[in-house]
Structure formats: C-alpha cells, structure tokens
C-alpha cells in the first residue's frame, strides 16, 4: 500500500500531484487504522480466551500499534515532501 501511495504522490504536475498526495495520505491513514483496529480486536479476543496473559498481550499490542503509527507518520512526511516538489 505504501508503494501505491508513493506512486500516486509522484504525479508532480499541478493539481494531479496534489490529488495524488491527498489520495496517498488517505490510503496510508486508512491502512494504519485498519491495522491498529485488527490488532486491538485480536488482542481483546486473546485476553478473553486467556485472562492470565493480559500483560504480555497488552505489551505486544502496544508495540505493534506503535510500529504501525511510526510507519504511517513516515509515509505522511514523505508524501508531504513529494507534494511540495
């Protein structure tokens, strides 16, 4: 999905480039939202099955969500930089 976002942002001619950056940013945020939602849902299901593992599951969920957020922020910054060229 990141490659598609970058490809759309590389349309560097006027309005097409701006639209490409907008679409690319939307895809990056949408992908991150879906990923974090799936992580949260899976964590809740896992905790419901094994309540004694709540600490381990929560830690892994937070680390995964942080990595997804970091990748999303990098994608948004790169898209903004490409849009300004």
N, C-alpha and C positions, 0 to 999 in steps of 0.2 A: 504494500500500500504506500510505503514511503517513496518508492521509485515512481509510482504513478503521480504522487503529489509533486515530486520534483520535476517530472516531465511536464506536467501542466504549468508549473511556475516558470519554465524556461521559455514560454511564449513571451518574448521581451518586446513586443511591438504594441505600444499604446494600451488600448482598452483590453485587448486579448490577454496581455500579460497580467493586468490587474484582475481580470476574471479568473485566469488560471491560478493566481496566487490565492484568491478567495476560495476557489474550489479545493485547492490543495490543502489549505488550512482547515477547511471544513472536514475533509477526509481524515486528516491527521487527528483532529479532535474527536471525530466520530469513532475512529478506530480505538483511540485511548479510552473513551467512555465505555465502549462495548467490552474491551479487555478488562477494565477495572470492575465493571459490573459482573462479568463472568467469574472473576477471581473472588469477589465478595460473596456471590451466590454459592460458589463451590465451598468456600470456607464455612459459611453458615451450615451447609449440609454436612460437612465433615465434622463440625463441632456438635451437631445434633446426633450424629452417629457415635462419636467418641468424646463425650464431655470432658474427660480427664486430659485430653490432648489440646485443650483450648490455648494454652500458652505457646506451644510450638506452632500450631496452625495460624494463630494471630500474627506471630513474628514473621512467618514465611509469607503471609498475605500482605503485610505492610511492606516488606522488602520488594515483593513483586510489583505492587502498586507504585512504589517509589521509582523503580526502574522504568516502568511504562511512562510515568509522568516525566521523567528525565528525557526519555527519547522523544516524547511529544514536544517538550519545550525546545529541544534542539531542532526538531523539524520545523517548528513555528519560526524560530530565529532564522534558520536557513531560508525559509520561504520568504520572510520579510526582506532579507538581504538580496535575494534573487529578484524580488519585485521592485527594488529600488534601482536596479541596473538599467 
